[in-house]
């Protein structure tokens, strides 16, 4: 084995060791009893853990999404045969309403928009607005769709036989950009949630004379967000979890603070 081969082996072993260490940290983050040691980590290391955790969660999400993505062209093509006639005047003769649950897509004439990812009639095409697509919470504040007029709708229906495959191809082409945008969104979203709850938790600790430095609180907050991030990123697309991940995060955060903190007189809460 040459020198370069030895260097390559050492590099692979180092990366494997870091990955194993990361997985161990993920598991430890689920156990509040281990937070005394976890809270000794630096804010920098905790921040890197947060970034790696989001990337790791998105990778798992993509793996879980593969079977769905493989079936998507077939499902779309099977559903789109319900479109009986296409005319250049944007008139579409639909035998029956087309409804897909995942993702939510509706094509029909006697239907009303109800938060679908894509909603099309012979008159127009509506899609869920960008912020609402990124976060279901945003939908409560702004659920108004983006509307395309009839001429754009005509282009959308131009060739129903190839539409399913075309949509799938477009999704694949958009995938790298979507993943980058999702990563940025998740990073900002979870960083804000962790920062806000850490501030509230630190204020509560000060009020109760529970002596935990701010840096420890933020490190505990980052690691206790593990369950929230995994559930939200991996399962949020498939299951309407609503605020369950956030509640689990608050619960784990609170219990971890209780395990780590020392009261003003040296006793726990």
N, C-alpha and C positions, 0 to 999 in steps of 0.2 A: 504493500500500500504506500503510495507516494505522500508527500507532505500535504499537497492540496486535498487529497482524499481524507487524510487524518483531520484536517481543519474542517472539512465538510461534515464529517461524522460528529466532531465535537459541537459544531453549530447546530446540527439536527438534535443532538442530545440536550443541548441547552434550551432549545425551543420546546422540546418535549417536556423537559423539567419545569419550564415556566407555565406550560399549559396545565400540567398536573397540579402544580401549586395553585393555579387559578381555580381549577375545579374544586380543590380542597377548600379554598376560601369561600367559594359559593356554598358548599355544604355547611361549613362552619357558620356562615351568615344566617342560616336558618335556625341556629341554636342560640338562644339568648344567654345561656350559661357560659358560652365561650367568648362573650364580648369584652370581658376584662382584658384579654390578650389582644383581641382585634382592635380595641380602642387605643392601643399603644402605637398603631401604625400612623404614619405621617399623613397630612392632608393630601400631599402630592401623590402618594401611593394609593390612597383611597380614591382620588379622582381618576387615576389610571385604571383602577379596578372598575369604576363606573363606566368608563369608555369601553373597556374590554367586555363588560357584562352586556352592554347594549349591542355590541357587534356580535357577541356569542348568541344572544337571544334572537337577533335577526337571522343568523345562520340557521338556527333551529327552525325558525318560522319558515325560511325558504325550503328546508328539507320537508317539513310538514305540508308545504304548499305544492310540492312537486306532483303528487297524485292528482290534485285538483286541476293543476295547470295542464297536465297531460290529457285529462278528460274534457277540458274546456272547449277545444275546437269541435269535437264530436257533439257535445251537448248543444252548442250554439247552432251548428248546422242542422241538428235534429229539430230544434225549436223553430228555426227560421224557415222551415218548409211550410209553416202555417201561413206565410205570406204568399198569397195566391197570384197576385198580379201587381206588376210594377209599371208605372207610367212616368214619362219624363215631365208630366205636369205636376209631379209630386203627389199624385193620388196613389194611395196604397190600399189594396183590397186584402184585408186580413181575415182569414177564416175564423180564427179564435184568438183570444188574448194570449200573448206570450209572457210568461212570468218565470224568472229565474230567482232562486232564493239567495244563492251565493255565487257571485255578487248579485245584489238586488237589481234586476233589469226587468223592465216592463215595456211591452210594445202592444199597443191597443188603442182603439178609438174612443170607447166609452169608459175610460178610466181617468182618475185624477192623480196628480203627482203626490206621493206620500213618502218623500225622502229617499227614493230609489237612487242608485248610483247612476243609472241611465233610464230615462223615460221618454218614449217616442210615440207620437201619433202622426196622422197624415198631415197635420198642420205645422207641427214643430217638434223639436228634439230638446229635451231638458236633461241636464246632468247635475249631479250634486256639486255644490261649490267647493273650491279647493280646500279651504280651511275645515269644512265639514267632513271632507274625505280623510283628512289627516287626523282629526280628533272628533269622536262622537259627542264629546262634551260641548264642542263648539256649535254643534247642530242645535242645541237648546237656545243659543243666542242668535244664530243666523242660519236658517234652514232654507233660505230662498235659493232656488236652482239657477244655473246659468242656462239661458234660453237661446236656441238657434232658430232662425226663421225657416219658412217652408222650403226655400231654395237650398238651404244647407241640409234640411231633412231629406230632400230628394237625393242628394249625393250620398247620404248615409244609407239609403235603401237601394242604391244603384244596382247592386248585384247580390241578391240574397244567397245564391248558391255558394259564393266564395266569401260571404261576409264573415262567417265564423272563423275561417282560417285567417282572413285579413285582420280581424280584431286581435286574434292570438298573436299574429306576427307583429302588430303594432305594439302590443303589450310587452313582447320580448325586447323590441327595440328601445322601448321606453324604460325597461327595467333598471339599467344602471343609474339613470337619472332619478328614477323613483326611489331607489335604495339610498342614494346619497341624500336626497331630500328628506326621506324618512329618518335617516340617522341624525341629521341636523335637527329635525323636529323633535325626535325622542330625547336627544341630548339636552336641548333647551327646556323641553317640557319637564323631564325628570329632575334636572338641575334646579329649576324654579320650585318644584314641589318640595324637594329635599331642603333647599335653602329656607323657604317659608316655614316649614314645619320644624326645622332645626332652630330657627329664631324663636318660635313659639315655645318649643320644648326647653330652650335655654332660659327664656324668661320665666317659665314655670318653675324650673329648678332654682333659680335665684329667689323667687318668691317663697319657695318652701325651704330655703336655706340648704339646698342639696348641692354640695360642692362638686360640680363637674365643669372643667374648663370648656370654653367655646369650641376649641379645636377638637376635643374629644366628642363633643355633641355632634359636630358636623361629620366626623369619621363614623360615628355610630349611625347617624342618619343615612349616610351613603350605603353602608353595608346592610342595614335593615331594610333598604329599599329593594333588595334582591328579589324577594318574592313578588313584589308589585311589578317590577320590570319584566320578569319572566312571564307572569300571567298576562300582563297587558300586551306585550310585544308578540308572544308566541300564540296566545289563544284569543286575543282581542278581536281578530279578524273573523274568527269562526263562531265565537260564543259571545252574546251580549252580557259581559261581566259587570258593566256599569261601574259603580264605585267600590265593588268588592276588593279589587287589588289595593286601592287606597286605604280602605279600612284595615286590611291585613298589615299594611305597612305601618300605619299608626299604632296598631296593637303591638307589633314586634318592636317598633321603636321605643314605645313606652316601657315594655318589659325589659328590653336591653338596658335602658337608662337605669331602671331599678336595680339590675344586677351589677352595673358598673359603679354607680354613684355611691358616695359616702356622705352621710348626713353631717350636719354642723357639729354634732357631739360624737361623731365617729360611729354612728349606728345607721343601719339602713332605714328606709321608709317604714 
